[in-house]
Amino acid sequence: MASFLALLPRSLTTFLYAVAALLRFYGNIDTTPIQLIPLTILAWSFLAFALGTAALVVNLGLEWNAGNRIRNREIAQGNRVAEARERETRRDHLADEERNRAIEEREKADRERDRADQERERAASRARIQNRGFILQTRHQLAPNPDTRSALTDFLSFLQEYGE
């Protein structure tokens, strides 16, 4: 039905212009075709031309409206595509940020583990040095001979040199 209505203004315009041309051809005759309305053939020709022009204006309006609807539909579809692309970009950006945040957290945890390992190694080294000193003192107290005294002297010079 809508397609028939879309064709109607075009056909009506053509028909009315044809009637106006035909009546204009017979415009020299001074008769009134319809007695109820006292118009001459020339006036009827002008009326048919005016109606054809009105139908043409209606047709132009319908075409313009249809073109605008199609253009608006294309613009809306383009906007939807752009919004979907933007959402996808935002989602990718958020995923990248999450990945970067996870990498930073892993690196921070690795640094903390490295620091803890170094601290443990230092503590173990200090404990070994303290144990060595305790053992040397105990040996010297149990058997005060020149070998233990020399080892204890070396240990004390080591402590003085390295500050442990």
N, CA, C and O of each residue as an XYZ file, in Angstrom:
656
protein
N       0.831     -1.190      0.000
C       0.000      0.000      0.000
C       0.875      1.253      0.000
O       0.585      2.225     -0.698
N       1.955      1.217      0.797
C       2.825      2.383      0.880
C       3.515      2.644     -0.454
O       3.694      3.799     -0.841
N       3.905      1.583     -1.163
C       4.569      1.787     -2.449
C       3.584      2.345     -3.480
O       3.982      3.138     -4.334
N       2.303      1.947     -3.419
C       1.287      2.510     -4.312
C       1.097      3.994     -4.028
O       0.993      4.806     -4.948
N       1.052      4.340     -2.736
C       0.906      5.747     -2.362
C       2.127      6.559     -2.773
O       2.015      7.747     -3.073
N       3.279      5.925     -2.787
C       4.482      6.619     -3.228
C       4.432      6.879     -4.728
O       4.963      7.888     -5.193
N       3.806      5.990     -5.491
C       3.689      6.171     -6.944
C       2.576      7.142     -7.322
O       2.637      7.762     -8.384
N       1.573      7.283     -6.480
C       0.406      8.103     -6.792
C       0.757      9.553     -7.121
O       0.260     10.060     -8.127
N       1.578     10.249     -6.341
C       1.871     11.649     -6.707
C       2.560     11.778     -8.063
O       2.288     12.732     -8.792
N       3.451     10.840     -8.424
C       4.114     10.908     -9.730
C       3.107     10.734    -10.863
O       3.088     11.512    -11.816
N       2.272      9.701    -10.746
C       1.299      9.442    -11.809
C       0.267     10.567    -11.887
O      -0.151     10.975    -12.971
N      -0.132     11.057    -10.710
C      -1.122     12.136    -10.683
C      -0.530     13.403    -11.304
O      -1.219     14.117    -12.033
N       0.714     13.677    -11.024
C       1.375     14.843    -11.618
C       1.400     14.723    -13.137
O       1.056     15.667    -13.849
N       1.812     13.553    -13.629
C       1.864     13.335    -15.078
C       0.479     13.477    -15.696
O       0.321     14.135    -16.725
N      -0.519     12.865    -15.074
C      -1.887     12.925    -15.595
C      -2.410     14.363    -15.621
O      -2.991     14.793    -16.617
N      -2.209     15.096    -14.541
C      -2.723     16.468    -14.473
C      -2.010     17.377    -15.471
O      -2.644     18.253    -16.059
N      -0.683     17.185    -15.679
C       0.009     17.989    -16.684
C      -0.480     17.642    -18.089
O      -0.582     18.519    -18.946
N      -0.782     16.361    -18.325
C      -1.314     15.958    -19.637
C      -2.684     16.582    -19.863
O      -2.975     17.066    -20.957
N      -3.533     16.573    -18.827
C      -4.863     17.189    -18.938
C      -4.726     18.693    -19.179
O      -5.433     19.265    -20.008
N      -3.801     19.328    -18.438
C      -3.605     20.774    -18.620
C      -3.143     21.076    -20.039
O      -3.601     22.052    -20.633
N      -2.241     20.261    -20.602
C      -1.774     20.476    -21.977
C      -2.910     20.264    -22.974
O      -3.064     21.035    -23.921
N      -3.693     19.228    -22.760
C      -4.817     18.948    -23.650
C      -5.837     20.089    -23.614
O      -6.307     20.548    -24.655
N      -6.167     20.534    -22.414
C      -7.127     21.631    -22.286
C      -6.550     22.924    -22.869
O      -7.283     23.735    -23.434
N      -5.268     23.109    -22.733
C      -4.637     24.314    -23.291
C      -4.716     24.277    -24.813
O      -4.866     25.312    -25.462
N      -4.615     23.077    -25.374
C      -4.718     22.923    -26.819
C      -6.086     23.385    -27.320
O      -6.214     23.996    -28.381
N      -7.118     23.063    -26.500
C      -8.483     23.475    -26.866
C      -8.867     24.787    -26.188
O     -10.050     25.118    -26.120
N      -7.897     25.530    -25.689
C      -8.168     26.754    -24.951
C      -8.791     27.864    -25.771
O      -9.348     28.797    -25.192
N      -8.724     27.808    -27.076
C      -9.298     28.852    -27.909
C     -10.819     28.784    -27.943
O     -11.490     29.760    -28.279
N     -11.339     27.650    -27.599
C     -12.801     27.472    -27.618
C     -13.362     28.146    -26.372
O     -12.846     27.963    -25.269
N     -14.396     28.907    -26.554
C     -14.970     29.663    -25.445
C     -16.220     28.962    -24.933
O     -17.310     29.533    -24.957
N     -16.064     27.734    -24.473
C     -17.208     26.991    -23.943
C     -16.953     26.634    -22.493
O     -15.816     26.667    -22.022
N     -18.010     26.294    -21.798
C     -17.922     25.874    -20.414
C     -18.282     24.392    -20.382
O     -19.443     24.048    -20.604
N     -17.320     23.500    -20.113
C     -17.602     22.071    -20.175
C     -18.541     21.611    -19.070
O     -19.415     20.784    -19.332
N     -18.401     22.102    -17.870
C     -19.279     21.706    -16.773
C     -20.119     22.934    -16.445
O     -19.597     23.978    -16.054
N     -21.455     22.785    -16.614
C     -22.340     23.929    -16.467
C     -22.493     24.370    -15.012
O     -22.816     25.530    -14.759
N     -22.269     23.475    -14.053
C     -22.434     23.828    -12.646
C     -21.359     24.815    -12.186
O     -21.623     25.713    -11.387
N     -20.136     24.630    -12.708
C     -19.031     25.517    -12.350
C     -18.735     26.343    -13.600
O     -18.284     25.797    -14.607
N     -18.976     27.613    -13.549
C     -18.815     28.449    -14.757
C     -17.353     28.814    -15.026
O     -16.956     29.962    -14.824
N     -16.543     27.836    -15.483
C     -15.154     28.079    -15.841
C     -14.955     27.721    -17.305
O     -15.557     26.779    -17.820
N     -14.109     28.483    -17.955
C     -13.817     28.189    -19.360
C     -12.770     27.070    -19.415
O     -12.203     26.663    -18.401
N     -12.544     26.601    -20.620
C     -11.554     25.532    -20.801
C     -10.170     26.036    -20.397
O      -9.381     25.274    -19.837
N      -9.872     27.263    -20.660
C      -8.586     27.833    -20.290
C      -8.432     27.866    -18.764
O      -7.344     27.607    -18.251
N      -9.503     28.180    -18.041
C      -9.471     28.180    -16.580
C      -9.304     26.762    -16.053
O      -8.585     26.531    -15.081
N      -9.986     25.797    -16.714
C      -9.826     24.399    -16.327
C      -8.369     23.948    -16.573
O      -7.807     23.188    -15.784
N      -7.784     24.416    -17.653
C      -6.392     24.085    -17.944
C      -5.480     24.623    -16.833
O      -4.585     23.926    -16.355
N      -5.724     25.867    -16.436
C      -4.928     26.451    -15.355
C      -5.128     25.687    -14.052
O      -4.166     25.462    -13.317
N      -6.371     25.283    -13.751
C      -6.658     24.509    -12.531
C      -5.929     23.161    -12.567
O      -5.360     22.737    -11.561
N      -5.946     22.483    -13.728
C      -5.243     21.197    -13.854
C      -3.744     21.405    -13.681
O      -3.075     20.588    -13.047
N      -3.204     22.499    -14.243
C      -1.787     22.800    -14.089
C      -1.453     23.078    -12.625
O      -0.428     22.607    -12.133
N      -2.295     23.831    -11.921
C      -2.066     24.150    -10.510
C      -2.117     22.876     -9.668
O      -1.284     22.678     -8.784
N      -3.110     22.001     -9.949
C      -3.190     20.733     -9.213
C      -1.979     19.845     -9.510
O      -1.461     19.193     -8.603
N      -1.521     19.810    -10.763
C      -0.327     19.033    -11.122
C       0.906     19.554    -10.398
O       1.744     18.776     -9.941
N       1.011     20.885    -10.296
C       2.142     21.479     -9.581
C       2.065     21.134     -8.095
O       3.087     20.844     -7.473
N       0.846     21.164     -7.514
C       0.684     20.781     -6.104
C       1.084     19.315     -5.911
O       1.753     18.979     -4.934
N       0.674     18.440     -6.842
C       1.048     17.028     -6.750
C       2.565     16.870     -6.873
O       3.158     16.014     -6.217
N       3.196     17.708     -7.725
C       4.645     17.667     -7.868
C       5.330     18.087     -6.567
O       6.320     17.480     -6.157
N       4.799     19.124     -5.922
C       5.372     19.568     -4.646
C       5.216     18.477     -3.588
O       6.136     18.222     -2.811
N       4.040     17.830     -3.563
C       3.836     16.718     -2.616
C       4.822     15.593     -2.908
O       5.404     15.020     -1.987
N       5.011     15.276     -4.192
C       5.959     14.225     -4.572
C       7.376     14.590     -4.133
O       8.099     13.741     -3.610
N       7.777     15.839     -4.341
C       9.106     16.267     -3.910
C       9.249     16.151     -2.391
O      10.295     15.738     -1.891
N       8.199     16.516     -1.666
C       8.229     16.394     -0.211
C       8.368     14.949      0.227
O       9.135     14.645      1.141
N       7.624     14.047     -0.427
C       7.720     12.624     -0.082
C       9.111     12.070     -0.390
O       9.676     11.319      0.405
N       9.662     12.448     -1.553
C      11.013     11.995     -1.901
C      12.040     12.531     -0.909
O      12.936     11.802     -0.485
N      11.913     13.787     -0.546
C      12.835     14.401      0.408
C      12.748     13.701      1.760
O      13.763     13.433      2.403
N      11.498     13.404      2.185
C      11.295     12.712      3.463
C      11.899     11.310      3.426
O      12.551     10.884      4.380
N      11.680     10.596      2.325
C      12.240      9.243      2.203
C      13.769      9.297      2.213
O      14.422      8.471      2.851
N      14.332     10.275      1.501
C      15.793     10.412      1.492
C      16.327     10.728      2.879
O      17.359     10.193      3.284
N      15.634     11.592      3.608
C      16.068     11.917      4.966
C      15.967     10.711      5.886
O      16.846     10.489      6.720
N      14.900      9.929      5.740
C      14.770      8.736      6.586
C      15.905      7.759      6.316
O      16.476      7.195      7.249
N      16.230      7.560      5.049
C      17.322      6.636      4.703
C      18.643      7.178      5.243
O      19.432      6.437      5.830
N      18.878      8.471      5.040
C      20.128      9.082      5.524
C      20.213      9.009      7.048
O      21.267      8.702      7.604
N      19.090      9.295      7.721
C      19.083      9.206      9.190
C      19.332      7.780      9.657
O      20.026      7.556     10.649
N      18.764      6.821      8.943
C      18.976      5.417      9.289
C      20.456      5.056      9.122
O      21.028      4.366      9.966
N      21.077      5.525      8.026
C      22.500      5.247      7.797
C      23.367      5.925      8.862
O      24.338      5.344      9.345
N      23.007      7.149      9.218
C      23.762      7.863     10.254
C      23.643      7.139     11.589
O      24.627      6.976     12.310
N      22.401      6.698     11.914
C      22.200      5.974     13.174
C      22.990      4.669     13.171
O      23.589      4.293     14.179
N      22.984      3.984     12.030
C      23.751      2.737     11.947
C      25.239      3.019     12.084
O      25.948      2.277     12.764
N      25.724      4.084     11.446
C      27.130      4.459     11.580
C      27.470      4.821     13.019
O      28.550      4.491     13.509
N      26.536      5.510     13.702
C      26.758      5.848     15.107
C      26.830      4.598     15.963
O      27.658      4.500     16.868
N      25.947      3.632     15.670
C      25.978      2.377     16.441
C      27.297      1.646     16.224
O      27.878      1.104     17.163
N      27.763      1.637     14.978
C      29.039      0.974     14.685
C      30.182      1.697     15.402
O      31.068      1.064     15.978
N      30.147      3.037     15.358
C      31.200      3.815     16.034
C      31.159      3.585     17.539
O      32.204      3.455     18.177
N      29.952      3.534     18.112
C      29.832      3.281     19.551
C      30.340      1.891     19.902
O      31.016      1.709     20.914
N      30.013      0.907     19.062
C      30.501     -0.453     19.314
C      32.025     -0.484     19.234
O      32.683     -1.123     20.055
N      32.587      0.217     18.230
C      34.038      0.277     18.101
C      34.657      0.954     19.319
O      35.691      0.521     19.827
N      34.007      2.029     19.781
C      34.517      2.752     20.946
C      34.449      1.884     22.200
O      35.377      1.875     23.009
N      33.328      1.143     22.357
C      33.220      0.232     23.501
C      34.297     -0.830     23.443
O      34.890     -1.170     24.466
N      34.559     -1.360     22.251
C      35.596     -2.383     22.084
C      36.974     -1.807     22.423
O      37.790     -2.462     23.072
N      37.219     -0.570     21.971
C      38.494      0.090     22.271
C      38.637      0.304     23.767
O      39.700      0.070     24.341
N      37.536      0.762     24.405
C      37.577      0.973     25.849
C      37.827     -0.333     26.584
O      38.593     -0.377     27.546
N      37.169     -1.410     26.122
C      37.342     -2.725     26.744
C      38.786     -3.195     26.583
O      39.377     -3.734     27.518
N      39.355     -2.987     25.380
C      40.756     -3.363     25.157
C      41.683     -2.543     26.043
O      42.644     -3.066     26.606
N      41.384     -1.247     26.162
C      42.213     -0.373     26.996
C      42.161     -0.820     28.456
O      43.188     -0.867     29.134
N      40.954     -1.150     28.939
C      40.828     -1.623     30.320
C      41.570     -2.939     30.520
O      42.209     -3.148     31.551
N      41.484     -3.825     29.530
C      42.201     -5.098     29.627
C      43.715     -4.854     29.650
O      44.443     -5.506     30.398
N      44.181     -3.910     28.823
C      45.612     -3.579     28.827
C      46.033     -3.016     30.183
O      47.089     -3.363     30.713
N      45.183     -2.136     30.738
C      45.501     -1.575     32.054
C      45.552     -2.671     33.117
O      46.436     -2.668     33.973
N      44.605     -3.607     33.061
C      44.604     -4.723     34.019
C      45.870     -5.557     33.867
O      46.500     -5.944     34.851
N      46.231     -5.830     32.602
C      47.445     -6.611     32.351
C      48.666     -5.880     32.907
O      49.513     -6.481     33.569
N      48.748     -4.574     32.631
C      49.888     -3.790     33.126
C      49.909     -3.763     34.646
O      50.970     -3.867     35.261
N      48.732     -3.623     35.250
C      48.653     -3.602     36.712
C      49.108     -4.952     37.278
O      49.832     -4.991     38.273
N      48.692     -6.052     36.654
C      49.105     -7.379     37.121
C      50.616     -7.559     36.963
O      51.273     -8.132     37.832
N      51.161     -7.064     35.843
C      52.613     -7.176     35.631
C      53.351     -6.381     36.693
O      54.338     -6.852     37.257
N      52.858     -5.139     36.972
C      53.500     -4.324     38.006
C      53.438     -4.993     39.367
O      54.409     -4.963     40.123
N      52.288     -5.602     39.683
C      52.168     -6.297     40.967
C      53.116     -7.481     41.048
O      53.730     -7.726     42.087
N      53.236     -8.225     39.933
C      54.173     -9.343     39.915
C      55.604     -8.864     40.106
O      56.375     -9.453     40.863
N      55.954     -7.767     39.396
C      57.306     -7.226     39.532
C      57.556     -6.741     40.956
O      58.645     -6.932     41.497
N      56.558     -6.117     41.559
C      56.696     -5.649     42.939
C      56.876     -6.838     43.884
O      57.711     -6.804     44.788
N      56.084     -7.888     43.663
C      56.220     -9.087     44.497
C      57.603     -9.716     44.302
O      58.212    -10.182     45.265
N      58.101     -9.730     43.059
C      59.441    -10.263     42.794
C      60.503     -9.449     43.529
O      61.420    -10.009     44.129
N      60.370     -8.113     43.475
C      61.335     -7.267     44.191
C      61.288     -7.531     45.692
O      62.322     -7.608     46.355
N      60.058     -7.670     46.221
C      59.919     -7.968     47.662
C      60.559     -9.310     47.997
O      61.235     -9.437     49.018
N      60.352    -10.315     47.142
C      60.972    -11.622     47.377
C      62.488    -11.515     47.319
O      63.196    -12.103     48.137
N      62.985    -10.747     46.327
C      64.441    -10.569     46.221
C      64.992     -9.890     47.473
O      66.019    -10.300     48.016
N      64.287     -8.835     47.926
C      64.729     -8.144     49.139
C      64.713     -9.089     50.345
O      65.642     -9.099     51.153
N      63.646     -9.878     50.450
C      63.542    -10.831     51.567
C      64.652    -11.879     51.472
O      65.241    -12.258     52.484
N      64.939    -12.351     50.233
C      66.024    -13.325     50.060
C      67.371    -12.718     50.464
O      68.174    -13.367     51.134
N      67.611    -11.471     50.052
C      68.866    -10.815     50.422
C      68.965    -10.638     51.932
O      70.021    -10.854     52.527
N      67.856    -10.244     52.540
C      67.849    -10.073     54.004
C      68.099    -11.411     54.698
O      68.833    -11.474     55.685
N      67.497    -12.468     54.187
C      67.712    -13.806     54.755
C      69.161    -14.225     54.617
O      69.749    -14.784     55.542
N      69.746    -13.944     53.423
C      71.149    -14.288     53.208
C      72.049    -13.511     54.170
O      72.990    -14.063     54.739
N      71.744    -12.208     54.343
C      72.536    -11.410     55.290
C      72.402    -11.950     56.709
O      73.385    -12.067     57.441
N      71.158    -12.278     57.084
C      70.936    -12.813     58.436
C      71.672    -14.144     58.610
O      72.262    -14.401     59.660
N      71.632    -14.985     57.575
C      72.328    -16.277     57.655
C      73.834    -16.061     57.752
O      74.527    -16.747     58.503
N      74.336    -15.082     56.969
C      75.767    -14.790     57.019
C      76.161    -14.292     58.410
O      77.176    -14.715     58.964
N      75.340    -13.379     58.975
C      75.622    -12.891     60.337
C      75.590    -14.038     61.348
O      76.429    -14.125     62.244
N      74.600    -14.912     61.178
C      74.488    -16.039     62.112
C      75.708    -16.953     61.998
O      76.213    -17.438     63.010
N      76.186    -17.191     60.776
C      77.377    -18.023     60.595
C      78.603    -17.384     61.261
O      79.399    -18.052     61.921
N      78.724    -16.056     61.061
C      79.862    -15.344     61.668
C      79.778    -15.408     63.195
O      80.774    -15.657     63.874
N      78.559    -15.177     63.726
C      78.384    -15.238     65.186
C      78.679    -16.639     65.703
O      79.320    -16.798     66.741
N      78.213    -17.656     64.982
C      78.479    -19.041     65.403
C      79.976    -19.343     65.364
O      80.506    -20.001     66.259
N      80.643    -18.867     64.338
C      82.090    -19.096     64.237
C      82.812    -18.436     65.423
O      83.714    -19.014     66.029
N      82.371    -17.181     65.734
C      82.982    -16.500     66.880
C      82.696    -17.222     68.183
O      83.575    -17.353     69.035
N      81.461    -17.690     68.336
C      81.102    -18.415     69.561
C      81.914    -19.698     69.679
O      82.388    -20.048     70.760
N      82.070    -20.398     68.550
C      82.840    -21.650     68.562
C      84.304    -21.373     68.890
O      84.911    -22.104     69.673
N      84.876    -20.324     68.297
C      86.274    -19.998     68.568
C      86.478    -19.603     70.028
O      87.471    -19.999     70.639
N      85.544    -18.822     70.602
C      85.651    -18.442     72.011
C      85.567    -19.672     72.906
O      86.327    -19.827     73.861
N      84.612    -20.546     72.562
C      84.440    -21.742     73.373
C      85.690    -22.619     73.297
O      86.126    -23.135     74.327
N      86.273    -22.804     72.134
C      87.493    -23.608     71.991
C      88.645    -22.990     72.792
O      89.408    -23.694     73.453
N      88.751    -21.673     72.717
C      89.834    -21.006     73.441
C      89.655    -21.141     74.960
O      90.626    -21.275     75.704
N      88.393    -21.101     75.399
C      88.149    -21.243     76.835
C      88.400    -22.678     77.286
O      88.868    -22.912     78.400
N      88.086    -23.640     76.414
C      88.308    -25.026     76.780
C      89.788    -25.402     76.682
O      90.314    -26.097     77.551
N      90.445    -24.949     75.636
C      91.852    -25.295     75.431
C      92.585    -24.050     74.966
O      92.681    -23.791     73.766
N      93.098    -23.286     75.905
C      93.769    -22.037     75.504
C      95.167    -22.307     74.967
O      96.147    -22.178     75.700
N      95.268    -22.673     73.721
C      96.567    -22.904     73.109
C      96.825    -21.850     72.036
O      95.921    -21.091     71.689
N      98.055    -21.794     71.503
C      98.381    -20.743     70.525
C      97.560    -20.853     69.234
O      97.298    -19.827     68.606
N      97.147    -22.048     68.817
C      96.342    -22.182     67.589
C      94.971    -21.531     67.759
O      94.525    -20.795     66.879
N      94.302    -21.793     68.876
C      92.981    -21.195     69.087
C      93.104    -19.703     69.299
O      92.251    -18.934     68.857
N      94.207    -19.275     70.002
C      94.419    -17.838     70.205
C      94.657    -17.155     68.843
O      94.147    -16.058     68.617
N      95.401    -17.767     67.958
C      95.667    -17.221     66.626
C      94.369    -17.157     65.809
O      94.110    -16.156     65.141
N      93.551    -18.221     65.857
C      92.278    -18.233     65.127
C      91.358    -17.151     65.674
O      90.678    -16.482     64.895
N      91.314    -16.957     66.995
C      90.470    -15.926     67.616
C      90.974    -14.535     67.237
O      90.167    -13.630     67.022
N      92.277    -14.348     67.153
C      92.859    -13.060     66.745
C      92.520    -12.760     65.295
O      92.177    -11.631     64.945
N      92.621    -13.785     64.455
C      92.235    -13.602     63.038
C      90.755    -13.235     62.915
O      90.386    -12.378     62.113
N      89.922    -13.882     63.707
C      88.486    -13.609     63.679
C      88.208    -12.181     64.122
O      87.385    -11.498     63.513
N      88.879    -11.719     65.170
C      88.694    -10.346     65.643
C      89.160     -9.335     64.603
O      88.513     -8.306     64.411
N      90.277     -9.614     63.928
C      90.731     -8.698     62.868
C      89.740     -8.692     61.702
O      89.516     -7.651     61.085
N      89.151     -9.842     61.403
C      88.111     -9.918     60.365
C      86.917     -9.046     60.735
O      86.395     -8.302     59.905
N      86.486     -9.153     62.014
C      85.349     -8.349     62.464
C      85.671     -6.865     62.419
O      84.821     -6.059     62.041
N      86.862     -6.502     62.791
C      87.233     -5.094     62.752
C      87.314     -4.579     61.324
O      86.956     -3.434     61.050
N      87.778     -5.413     60.429
C      87.944     -4.987     59.042
C      86.602     -4.837     58.330
O      86.405     -3.855     57.615
N      85.684     -5.767     58.500
C      84.422     -5.763     57.775
C      83.242     -5.234     58.592
O      82.134     -5.144     58.063
N      83.440     -4.888     59.834
C      82.404     -4.258     60.632
C      81.240     -5.148     61.010
O      80.155     -4.644     61.303
N      81.424     -6.407     61.014
C      80.321     -7.305     61.398
C      80.389     -7.615     62.875
O      79.549     -8.353     63.390
